[in-house]
Amino acid sequence: MNIEIVKTYILILLVVISLVLTLALSNNQPKQETIHNATSEYVNEVDLGGQEETKHRMIEPRSIIFHNNERYYGFSEQSEEKKLYHDMQEWALDDVKTSVADGPPTDDIKVEVAFPTAMPVEVIKSAFNLNTDASLPDWSFQRMFITFNQSESILNVHFISTDDRKEVTAIARNTKLYNTLRTYMTDDVKLSEFMTLNTGHLPIYFPVEGPEMKARSFAFNHIDTDLLVNALFNNPSSVNLNAGEAYYTDGQRGMEILNDGESMEFVNPIHSNKEHKDAMELLEQSLSNINGHKGWTDKYFLEEIDTNADLIRYQMKYDDYPVFNSSGLTVIEQQWFNQELHSYKRPLFSLNNLLTSDVVSLPSGKEVSYYLETNDYYIVSDIQDVRIGYKLTYSEQASYSVILEPSWYVKYNDEWQEIKVEDLNSYKKGGS
């Protein structure tokens, strides 16, 4: 046999043996899959497909209420309230002073702007057009009041401390603004009557009549979990996926995929001695972190800052109403230990195209108030808020779609609970 032919057969045999060995090694790998082959120790640019946010845009009021001789009025359309608040943010506020207070202003005619959580006074430099470089006190506020100086046609703005004992005041010297705000007091088209639920804490305002709103369904987009691996782990190339567990880990930090792939929770158990951050530091650090990977994939607003737990929470919003879900699919939450992100929870989807829209009539605020005050299940002093919002659920008719359905909600013992129409109707008929 020709020597060249022998060499050819030997070469072919060696190639076959190599392929067999490679396949055998591949099939005998442990059930733990390396996710990334990145050679760099940190991936700087990650984009989840959302946008960046600022304190100016993220801080929005829970409500704007017009007080008119012990009667209360609010906007019939949330878009009108948002427009007024954005106008307020541009007012030129000067003559800033800090003083002692004895509760909120007692004027019969005033405007109350209530925020969903207590915030440091320092944040008003970012949220409003404050004409001062002076340092502000280190206490927190949750309510802002606007009173009318009739003799000079100017507006007095009061930021009241959470203990009602201190205030920062400023002045808006603009006659047009003054007249615009006074005009709202007699605007029966844009305003509707509101009522209060007195719990012994801050008053809770909500509309007397239930509005007509639209139930909508949307297609949604999935967020690639690999992008979050790149954003949250210092060395993505060392991250493995535990097969069958939907759990990513680098041996220390972990990221679990929950709710059939629609949310995630990242935990970093390693941290140095814990030092509490103040609210301003926590807000700035959290915004910077989420902006770093374009994590605002839908509209969110600041819902809560808990400096005792170093925790910050943002709530999804649609059409200027909060969106709720019993599995936490509409909340972004972070907890920080010093400079380290300790935990991060968020949804892994974003709303896309509108599919359907139907008008829905909600029960009246009177019905809701009666239900809450007379139902043995609730202790009124433990009710923290009452709001109209959207309930997010998965559609049973179409895959990759969700439904936003208008509903009443009550915040009870730190948990948002839906007030179902059938429960209200049953209660009215003596069924519970």
ABEGO torsion letter per residue (X at the ends): XBAAAAAAAAAAAAAAAAAAAAAAAAAABBBBBBABABABABBABBBAGBBBBBAAAABBBABBBBBBGGBBBBBABAAAAAAAAAAAAABBBBGBBBBBBBEBBABABBBBBBBABBBBAAAAAAABBBBBABBBBABBBABBBBBBBAAAGBBBBBBBBAAGABBBBBBBBBAAAAAAAAAAAABAAABBBBBBBBAGBBBBBBBABBBBBBBBBBBBBBBBAAAAAAAABABAAABBBBBGAGBBBAGABBBBBBGGGABBBBBBABBBBBBBBBAAAAAAAAAAAAAAAGABABBBBBABBBAAAGBBBBBBBBGGBBBBBAAGAABBBBBBBEABBABBBBBABBBBBBABBBBBBBBBAAAAAAAAAABAABBAAABABBBBBBBBBBBAABBGBBBBBBBBBBBBGGBBBBBBAAAAAAAAAGAX
